[in-house]
Amino acid sequence: SKREIKMRKLDSTKVRPLKSEQLLRIEDHDFALRPGFGGSPIPVGIDVQVESIDSISEVDMDFTMTLYLRHYWKDERLSFHSNKNKSMTFDGRLIKKIWVPDVFFVHSKRSFIHDTTVENVMLRVYPDGNVLFSLRITVSAMCFMDFSRFPLDTQNCSLELESYAYNEDDLMLYWKHGNKSLSTDEHISLSQFFIEEFSASSGLAFYSSTGWYNRLFINFALRRHIFFFVLQSYFPAMLMVMLSWVSFWIDRRAVPARVSLGITTVLTMSTIMTGVSASMPQVSYIKAVDVYLWISFLFVFLSVIEYAAVNYLTTIEERKQLKKRGKASGMYSIDAVQAMAFDGCFHDTDVDMDLPAFSDRCEENETRAGAASVSNVDTPRIKRKRSLKGNVGRIILQNNHVIDTYSRIIFPSVYIVFNFFYWGLYI
């Protein structure tokens, strides 16, 4: 009746189907079931275009990738008549009303479909029922990294795709175009890595409660840039080790100079090691950079121990000479160059002085030197000073301990051999 027709028009809960939905006869079928339900598994082809690799995180052991994910399958329920044999393209509104594959990313931490300015989803239906379903997705997934060769390492990561609900009896995932199903943007680049290769592979995954599932793999290999770590870690460590060798050329009686140099290099090496560890995950095994830094630290530490041994043996040697000369305990015969190397003050004659009184004698010598410059009567002393300065280097070399002499050869030689084996092993 006219009244019933009017009531139907006023009923807002019922929405008339769109013309496209009428053409596809969506209301005539139950799309909760997969195509060909009860028969052989439906083949779903996949191809992927990688737009970018956004980040690689060593601390979290994951990577973030943006890609275009495309699905291909045939659903005869969506076939329609077309005189020109043209396909129809839809946006994301139709996706909720038909059956689509439930592909998910294995080991994914987070992912999302881009929605600016609209949801980046495309559905294309052909007259014979073939369907193309495309998504633009950003996904962050786990990458099981091995840092035993860091920073000279190569990491192999993979993004895995699988159906969540349909096992191999209902759905068969495969690469649509074989090895050519995976394509990448030519301008993909990373700050710390070279992308060595991209490859596609497939396999099966078994779950004890639900059975076997088809799984697709997007594999890529990343080789780390070494130049950054050479500048930030390796080169400073080399310089600190070589700087510690300077103490072998300083007079053994210059205690403040050699001790200060040793402590400075040790603390600097500790700072370099702490900086490298702060940017890395706390793994339970030794990394390649740890081997280099710890051995470099050992060289610096041994240079400090070397001077401790030289100073101790020098003290014993002087005590023996003191006993031979029959001097009283605590008194030493020190010439001008030795006294200058010990307390930093010049003494123009051979003197017998008590070690604790060096600072007082230094002040007296400075006072006398000032008075001499004013009276201008110590010209012979100035000449002696100039002649002494020309012989300081020769006298200091003669006063060095035999351990210093051997250390100048042994330390650099061993360190060069270590570098040769280290870089040969890891590169």
SEMISE-24171 format. One record per residue (C-alpha): residue in three letters; x, y, z. Coordinates in steps of 0.001 Angstrom, whole numbers, padded with zeros to 6 digits, always signed. Example, Ala and Ser with C-alpha at 12.3 -4.5 7.8 and 13.67 -1.06 7.14 Angstrom:
ALA+012300-004500+007800 SER+013670-001060+007140 
END
This chain:
SER+000000+000000+000000 LYS+000918+003692-000266 ARG+001248+003891+003510 GLU+003809+001043+003647 ILE+005833+002608+000840 LYS+005885+005912+002710 MET+007033+004195+005932 ARG+009895+002502+004081 LYS+011065+005856+002765 LEU+011042+007328+006267 ASP+012995+004371+007775 SER+016564+005752+008166 THR+018010+002463+009454 LYS+017941+000982+005982 VAL+020447+002365+003528 ARG+019977+001745-000130 PRO+022965+000025-001762 LEU+025119+002026-004102 LYS+024993+001397-007826 SER+028400-000250-007721 GLU+027267-002601-004979 GLN+024166-003440-006981 LEU+026353-004202-009995 LEU+028594-006507-007919 ARG+025530-008103-006229 ILE+027146-007793-002813 GLU+023851-008308-000955 ASP+023267-011603-002766 HIS+026300-013340-001245 ASP+027738-014127+002187 PHE+031214-012615+002140 ALA+032004-013910+005618 LEU+033119-017103+003863 ARG+036191-017301+001674 PRO+035806-017820-002077 GLY+035333-021470-002977 PHE+034512-022457+000595 GLY+034637-026226+001072 GLY+036824-026778-001964 SER+040521-026429-002701 PRO+042508-023635-001015 ILE+042232-020226-002632 PRO+045531-018967-004084 VAL+046445-015418-003043 GLY+049381-013811-004859 ILE+051485-011159-003154 ASP+053856-008537-004468 VAL+055603-005817-002494 GLN+057218-002513-003382 VAL+059472-001199-000618 GLU+059232+002581-000455 SER+061758+003202+002319 ILE+063568+001713+005289 ASP+062970+004409+007866 SER+065219+003313+010722 ILE+067361+000527+012141 SER+067609+000365+015926 GLU+070400-001689+017504 VAL+069160-001004+021033 ASP+065604-002253+020343 MET+066734-004768+017702 ASP+064085-003763+015188 PHE+063612-001969+011882 THR+060876+000236+010421 MET+059823-000111+006791 THR+057232+001587+004577 LEU+055889-000518+001714 TYR+053081-001069-000773 LEU+051466-004452-000145 ARG+049360-005839-002993 HIS+047107-008934-002953 TYR+045773-010798-005989 TRP+042992-013392-005898 LYS+039832-014403-007738 ASP+036348-014197-006246 GLU+033655-015188-008753 ARG+031020-013661-006512 LEU+032335-010234-007550 SER+032226-010879-011312 PHE+030043-008521-013333 HIS+029017-007875-016903 SER+030967-005216-018780 ASN+030681-004456-022482 LYS+034096-002765-022562 ASN+035769-005317-020229 LYS+036969-002558-017916 SER+037744-002922-014231 MET+036163-000936-011434 THR+038275+000790-008757 PHE+037052+001461-005225 ASP+038440+003024-002057 GLY+038427+001622+001467 ARG+034642+001856+002004 LEU+033942-001308+000051 ILE+036636-003357+001828 LYS+034445-003845+004901 LYS+031660-005444+002848 ILE+033604-008149+000975 TRP+036090-010903+001809 VAL+039783-009950+001785 PRO+042853-012012+002834 ASP+043800-011631+006507 VAL+047544-011226+005969 PHE+049559-010028+008975 PHE+053238-009374+009731 VAL+054934-011958+011909 HIS+057139-010535+014733 SER+055618-007100+014141 LYS+055800-004650+017036 ARG+053563-001949+015555 SER+052145-001075+012151 PHE+049582+001230+010597 ILE+047908+002020+007278 HIS+048560+005571+006122 ASP+045431+007730+006181 THR+046515+011129+004812 THR+044615+012656+003162 VAL+042374+009606+003009 GLU+043024+005992+003934 ASN+045650+004637+001516 VAL+043651+001606+000386 MET+042706+000630-003147 LEU+040442-002158-004426 ARG+040203-003000-008125 VAL+037694-005569-009402 TYR+037778-007049-012921 PRO+034735-008412-014816 ASP+035886-012037-014450 GLY+036118-011704-010649 ASN+039871-011110-010315 VAL+040659-008689-007486 LEU+043598-006414-006725 PHE+043823-005140-003153 SER+046605-002623-002375 LEU+047694-001026+000928 ARG+050375+001475+001931 ILE+051726+000336+005294 THR+054474+001289+007723 VAL+055556-001611+009922 SER+058130-002027+012696 ALA+059308-005595+013144 MET+061939-007476+015082 CYS+065336-008219+013606 PHE+067460-010747+015459 MET+070869-009067+015252 ASP+074286-010501+016053 PHE+076769-007890+017326 SER+079783-010157+017771 ARG+081487-008383+014828 PHE+080170-004865+015575 PRO+080906-002368+014013 LEU+082308-004539+011204 ASP+079094-006549+011020 THR+076485-007421+008403 GLN+072905-007832+009623 ASN+070339-010067+007904 CYS+066752-009054+008604 SER+063438-010273+007232 LEU+059822-009174+007185 GLU+057470-012163+007279 LEU+053889-012310+005948 GLU+051330-014941+006853 SER+047588-015512+007028 TYR+046285-015329+010564 ALA+043132-017486+010338 TYR+043462-019623+007198 ASN+045970-022462+007169 GLU+047260-024157+004016 ASP+044004-026110+003613 ASP+042061-022875+003018 LEU+044532-020299+001678 MET+047759-020577-000284 LEU+050059-017537-000163 TYR+052642-017231-002934 TRP+054762-014584-004638 LYS+052780-013343-007635 HIS+055764-012868-009984 GLY+058361-015088-008354 ASN+061630-013315-007513 LYS+060412-010206-009344 SER+057544-009793-006885 LEU+059797-007711-004624 SER+060845-004288-005908 THR+062533-001370-004185 ASP+062893+002345-004655 GLU+066234+003245-006250 HIS+066815+006078-003771 ILE+066647+004016-000575 SER+069616+004863+001648 LEU+070479+004619+005338 SER+072852+006686+007447 GLN+074733+003745+009006 PHE+074211+000895+006527 PHE+074702-000168+002941 ILE+071776-002210+001590 GLU+073517-005141-000041 GLU+070542-007110-001326 PHE+066782-007635-001284 SER+065306-011073-001926 ALA+061988-012887-001634 SER+061487-016414-000346 SER+058686-018615+000970 GLY+058214-021409+003456 LEU+055851-023057+005917 ALA+055176-022335+009582 PHE+053707-024898+011968 TYR+051556-024203+015005 SER+050679-027130+017231 SER+047045-026097+017717 THR+046102-024858+014237 GLY+048408-026599+011724 TRP+050613-025483+008828 TYR+050559-022001+007299 ASN+052173-020537+004192 ARG+054700-017840+005039 LEU+056438-015310+002762 PHE+059764-013646+003567 ILE+061187-010270+002512 ASN+064917-010693+003179 PHE+067497-007910+003101 ALA+071154-007685+004134 LEU+072632-004548+005724 ARG+076372-003858+005926 ARG+077426-001161+008376 HIS+079391+001944+007412 ILE+082757+001679+009196 PHE+084076+005202+008594 PHE+081938+006779+011346 PHE+083275+004377+013968 VAL+086843+004815+012743 LEU+086555+008547+013429 GLN+084652+008230+016710 SER+086254+005178+018354 TYR+089195+003531+016592 PHE+091234+006601+015664 PRO+090968+008265+019132 ALA+091933+004963+020750 MET+095019+004720+018510 LEU+096034+008264+019414 MET+095683+007581+023147 VAL+097843+004476+022905 MET+100548+006356+020981 LEU+100303+009270+023428 SER+100995+006897+026318 TRP+104300+005953+024637 VAL+105530+009548+025040 SER+106280+008761+028678 PHE+109047+006382+027565 TRP+110975+009414+026281 ILE+110572+011521+029427 ASP+113280+011384+032078 ARG+112545+008742+034686 ARG+112955+011271+037537 ALA+110184+013531+036143 VAL+107534+011869+038284 PRO+104714+014457+037882 ALA+105018+014521+034082 ARG+104953+010768+033558 VAL+102247+010028+036138 SER+099965+012804+034847 LEU+100357+011607+031264 GLY+099551+008013+032229 ILE+096441+008923+034242 THR+095159+011227+031478 THR+095397+008546+028798 VAL+093752+005937+031039 LEU+090787+008208+031798 THR+090386+009165+028140 MET+090283+005513+027091 SER+087644+004866+029758 THR+085532+007708+028341 ILE+085764+006309+024800 MET+084711+002849+025974 THR+081782+004232+027966 GLY+080552+006248+024965 VAL+080545+003190+022706 SER+078737+001009+025273 ALA+076037+003620+025909 SER+074727+003387+022326 MET+074631-000412+022204 PRO+072331-003063+023707 GLN+073657-004786+026808 VAL+074529-008103+025179 SER+076212-010914+027084 TYR+078970-011578+024540 ILE+082070-009659+023450 LYS+081845-007402+020403 ALA+084681-006693+017978 VAL+084918-003071+019110 ASP+085203-004273+022725 VAL+088211-006393+021800 TYR+089972-003435+020194 LEU+089183-000921+022933 TRP+090035-003244+025813 ILE+093377-004228+024300 SER+094123-000551+023612 PHE+093215+000185+027218 LEU+095589-002603+028296 PHE+098442-000977+026359 VAL+097764+002369+028047 PHE+097534+000712+031451 LEU+100780-001200+030906 SER+102575+002043+030065 VAL+101619+003310+033529 ILE+102764+000063+035140 GLU+105981+000305+033142 TYR+106851+003610+034793 ALA+105980+002208+038224 ALA+108536-000542+037590 VAL+111121+001964+036318 ASN+110649+004223+039329 TYR+110882+001315+041768 LEU+114041-000109+040169 THR+115580+003367+040031 THR+115002+003805+043765 ILE+116622+000444+044512 GLU+119577+001299+042267 GLU+120161+004647+043991 ARG+119987+003025+047405 LYS+122650+000540+046381 GLN+124852+003360+045109 LEU+124234+005230+048347 LYS+125424+002281+050404 LYS+128511+001895+048251 ARG+129460+005540+048758 GLY+128946+005255+052494 LYS+126522+008174+052661 ALA+124142+008726+055490 SER+120588+007465+055051 GLY+118307+009884+053169 MET+121174+011904+051553 TYR+121831+011749+047793 SER+124518+013188+045547 ILE+122651+014816+042664 ASP+124192+016688+039782 ALA+122615+019752+038173 VAL+120714+017941+035377 GLN+119278+015244+037669 ALA+118108+017824+040194 MET+116466+019883+037461 ALA+114641+016808+036093 PHE+113380+015942+039571 ASP+112120+019265+040956 GLY+111971+021480+037855 CYS+114565+023978+039140 PHE+118040+024633+037702 HIS+121090+024102+039963 ASP+124375+025376+038551 THR+126768+023334+040722 ASP+126959+019846+042068 VAL+125302+019924+045442 ASP+124532+017493+048210 MET+120971+018166+049237 ASP+118213+016559+051182 LEU+115208+015603+049015 PRO+112533+017276+051196 ALA+114459+020588+050975 PHE+114203+020808+047123 SER+111353+023302+047131 ASP+113191+025713+049494 ARG+116353+025530+047428 CYS+114305+026197+044277 GLU+112961+029436+045743 GLU+116440+030528+046812 ASN+117822+029870+043335 GLU+115013+031902+041747 THR+115743+034818+044111 ARG+119454+034723+043300 ALA+118666+034527+039564 GLY+116510+037669+039837 ALA+119189+039589+041711 ALA+121798+038517+039152 SER+119712+039867+036273 VAL+119492+043238+038009 SER+123197+043516+038934 ASN+124234+042090+035551 VAL+127292+040348+037050 ASP+126478+036670+036367 THR+127441+036480+032718 PRO+129539+033289+033192 ARG+126549+031556+034765 ILE+124327+032407+031784 LYS+126919+030890+029477 ARG+126963+027728+031566 LYS+123144+027552+031357 ARG+123191+027799+027551 SER+125807+025107+027224 LEU+123819+022951+029599 LYS+120599+023290+027574 GLY+122330+021905+024500 ASN+123306+018772+026410 VAL+120031+018173+028288 GLY+118620+015824+025637 ARG+121794+013734+025537 ILE+122064+013544+029326 ILE+118349+012613+029721 LEU+118733+009782+027207 GLN+121770+008532+029127 ASN+119823+008673+032397 ASN+116855+006635+031077 HIS+116341+003167+032488 VAL+116928+000089+030331 ILE+113199-000763+030626 ASP+112330+002510+028881 THR+114745+001659+026092 TYR+113137-001717+025449 SER+109606-000298+025825 ARG+110173+002156+022973 ILE+110579-000832+020650 ILE+108355-003518+022182 PHE+105154-001500+022749 PRO+104844-000083+019181 SER+105858-003392+017594 VAL+103280-005447+019507 TYR+100542-002860+018873 ILE+101223-002866+015131 VAL+101068-006684+015065 PHE+097786-006581+017005 ASN+096254-004109+014513 PHE+097403-006264+011611 PHE+095695-009383+012979 TYR+092585-007506+014154 TRP+091754-005870+010831 GLY+092728-009009+008930 LEU+090383-011127+011048 TYR+087301-008899+010939 ILE+087634-007456+007456 
END
